[in-house]
Amino acid sequence: MSRNLIKILIGIWTCIALVLTVFLVYNISYNRSAGDAFRIFKWDNNSMLTVQKDESISIDNFNKIEVNFSSADIIVQSTDESNLRIVQKSRGKLKEEEKFAINKENNSILVKRSTSHKVFSIFNIGNLQESIEIYIPKNYAKDLDIQSSSGNIIFNSNINLNNISCVARSGNLQSETNINANNINLKANSGNINVENLMSKSYKVNTSSGNIHIGSISGSGEVTASSGNVRISYKDISEYSNVSANSGNVNLVVPEELSFEFNGKCNSGDIDSNFDLNYKNKRGNEATGQVGSAPYKKINVTTSSGNIDISK
């Protein structure tokens, strides 16, 4: 290999390293998740997407809708129609094997790509920008299970079901509407969870690398962020709410009329509140308190490295 070629290769790799370094510093500075990070290379103009496949199916006698898709945003909407409708859109023309297929398994309807093979492009050139729109009949009140390998999960209208489980392995999970179900499980491995209104008897919300924001929540359950901040406004607590953040702050807003018992502990951080709490030490990193009158709902909060703020 000639010296000139070696110099050219060194120059190219130096430029790549510099760009990636700036990219990394930018996302760390603005507290962006990995799921958000690579989306700066993605053109998000959905109006430029064209319909590749549109199919409807009766959901009579089915108890669960399962959606398992990679490299596409999954958009959930309710509809007045009686059938489940799936619409697949893409920037470019999809091959037949890249289009979705609907399978019936026992009492479930499974929506997935016809083949698991999908061309990868970090800069989202070609057909990578893609969406799957799920139109769920309003009279359907059973189960929904969504698995996304690379893409956002978006709720665009109010949903009222029995059980909801959503896992975004690389992408955000977001809703500006109401998500209502007996049991709700929301998980983002590398991305943020942002839900305007969550109502459930039992909930479990978890991010491995990303922030959690819930504008209004009711029910009992657990909220956990391994690396990210947690912000929650409670509408009501049926029994308890356990909140934890390994590396991030927790900010909770509780309605004044709610009677609750608080237990909070920060391994490295402070607890701040406009409620009357009992601090166990001068560091102010461990506190308990009872607000209102019995019976008390329980709020338990822990952080490994981060502050806790609980206020009216």
N, C-alpha and C positions, 0 to 999 in steps of 0.2 A: 504494500500500500504506500503510495507516494506521500511525501510530507505535506504537499498542498492539500491533498484529499483529507489527510488527518486534521489539518488546521480547519478545513471547512466543516468537518464533522464536529470538532470541538466547539466551533462557533455556533453551530445549529443547536447542539445539546445545551450550551450555555444559555442561549436565548430561551429554550424550552424551560430550563430550570428557573430562569428569572421570571418568566410569565407565571409559572406554577407557584412560585414563592409569593409574588404579588397577589395572586388569586387567593392563596391560603391566608395571607395576612388580612386581606379585605374581608373574607368571610368570618374570621375569628373576631375582627374588630367590630363587626356588625351583628355578631352572635347569630350567624346564619347556620342552619343545620346542613349536613351533608346532602340531604335530599333537596334543599333549596340551591345549594352551591352550584351544581352542574346545570341548573336550569337557566343560568345566565347565557348559556349557549343555545337555549331553546327558544324558538319563535312561538309566542303564545297567542297568536291571532287565530282563534277558533273559526272565524269567518272564512278563513282560507282552506278549511278542511272540507272535503267532499264526502258524501255518503258512499260507502263501499258495499254495505249490506244492511238490510232492514227486514227484520223478521218478527212475527208475533206468534205466540203460543198460548193455549189455554192453560191456566194453572189450577183448574178444578181438580180436587183430590190430591193435590201436592202440598206438602207441609213445609218445604224448604226451597228457597232459591239460593243457589250457589254460583258465585262468579269468581273465576280464577284466571287472572290475566296478567301478562307482563308487558312492559314497555308501552303502556297506554294509560291515560287518565280515565278513571271510572267515575261516571257522573250518574247519580241516583235521583230520580224524580218520580213523583206520584202522577197518576193519570186517571181520568174518568172512564177510560176504556176498560173493558172486562178482561182483556188478555194482557199477558206480559209482553212487552215489546222491547227488542234489542236493536239499537242503531249503532253501527260501527262507521266511524269517520277517519279519514287519513289525509295527509297533505298530498301524498302521491298515490298512485294506483297500487292496490295490494294484490298479491298473488292469491289464488284460491286457498292455498294451504295456510295463508296468513290471516284469513278471515275466521270469524268465530263459528263455532258449532254448538248446537243445543242438544244435550243428551238427557235422557230420562233414566234416573237410577233410583229404584225403589220408590220412595215418596218424595224424591228431590228432583229439581230441574238444575242441571249443571251447564253453565255457559263458560266456554273456554276456547282458546285458539285451536284451530284444527290440527296444527302441529306446534310443538314447543320451540321449533327453530325460528329465530328472529335475528336479522342482521343487526349488529350493534354499531352505533356511531356516537362518539362522545359529543360531537357537535350537532347531532340531531339532523343530519343531512339525509334527504331521501324520505322514506316512509316512516321514520321513527316517531314523528309527531302524530299521535293517534289518540282517539277517544272512543270509549264504549259507553253509550247512554242506555241506562236501565230505567224503563218506565214501568213502575209497579202499580197495579190497580189499587185504588183507594179502599176497595172492599177486601183486599188481601191483608190478613192480620196474623200471619204466622211467622216463619223464621227467615232471616236473611244472613248469608255468610259471604263476605267478600275478602279475597286474597289478592293483593297486588304486589308484584315483584319489583316493578320500577315505574312509578307513576303516582299521581295524586288520587285520593278518594274524596269525592265532592258530593255533598247532599245539597241539592238545589231547591227542595221543597219539603214541607212537613212530612214526617214519616211516623206512623203509629203501628208497631208490630209486636210480636211476642218476644222473640229473641233476636238481637242484632250482634253480629261479630264482624269486626273489620280489622284487617291486618295490612298495613302498608310497610313493606320491607325497605323501600327506598323512595320516600315521597311523603307529602303532607296529607293529613286527614282534616277536612274542614267542612263546616256547616254554618250557614248564617240563618238557618231555620230551626225548627223543633225536631229533636230526635227523641221519640217516646217508645219505650219497650219495657217489658217486665225485667229482662236481663240484657245488659249492654256491656260488650267487651270491645274496647278500642285500643289498638296498639300500633305504634309507629317505631320501627327499628332505627330509622335514620330520617327523621323529619319531625315537623311540628304537628300538634293536635290543637285545632282551634274550633271550638263548638260554641255557638251562641246560646243554645238552650238544650239541656239534657235532663230528661225526666225518666226515672227508672226505679223499680223496687230494689234492684241490685246492680251496681256498676263496677267496672274495673277499667281504669284508664292508665296506659303505660307508654312511656317513650324511653328508648335506650339512648338516643342522642338527639335531643330536640326539646323545645318548650311546650308547655301545656297551658292553654287558656280556655276556661269555661265561663261564659258570661252569666249563666244561671244553671244551678244544678239542684236536683232534689232526689231523695232516696238514701240508700246506704251503700257504702263500698269503699274502694281503695283507688288512690291516685298516686302514681309513682313516676318520677323522672330520674333516670340514672345520671344523665348529664344535661341539665337544662333547668329553667325556672318554671315555677308553677303559680298560676294566678286563677283563683276560683272565687266566684260570688255564689253564696248559698241562697237558694229560695226556701228550702226546707231540708231537714235531716230526719229520716224515719227512725233510725236507731243510732248509727255511728258513721263517722267518716275518718278514714286513715289516710294521711298524706305524708309522703316522704320524697326527699330530693337528696341524692348523693353528692352532687356538685351543682348547686344552684340555690336560688332563694325561693321561699314560699310566701305568697301574699294571699291572705284570705279575707273575705268580706262576709260578715254574718248579720242577718237582719236583727234589729233591736228586740223584736218580740220573741226571738228564739231562746229557750232556756237550754244551756249546754254546760258540760263539764269539759274543761280544756286541759290537755297534757302536752307540753312541748319541750323539746330538747334539741339543742344545736351542739354538735361536737366542736365545731369551729364557726362561731357566729353569734349573733345577738337575737333576743326576742323582744319585739316592740309591739305595744298594744294600747288602745284607748279604753280597754276593759280593765277592771280591777283584778290584777293577777298577783299571785304569790310567787316571788322569785326565790329559788332555793340557794342562790349564792350571789356574791357581788359581781361576778362576771356577767350575770343576766342571760345566761345561756340555757337555763332550765327553769320552767315555770308551770304552775298549775292554777286552776281557778274554777269557780262555779258561778255562772251568771244566770239570773232569774230564779225560778223555783222548781222543785222536783215535780214530775220526773225530768231528768236531764238527758239530753242527747249527748253523745260523746264525740269530741274532736281530738284526735291524736296526731301530732305532727312531729316529724324528726327530719333533721338535715345533718349530713356529715360535714359539708363545707358550704355554708350559706346561712343567711338570716331568715328569721320567721317574723312576719308581720300579720297580726290578726286585728281587725277593726270593724266598727259598725258601718 
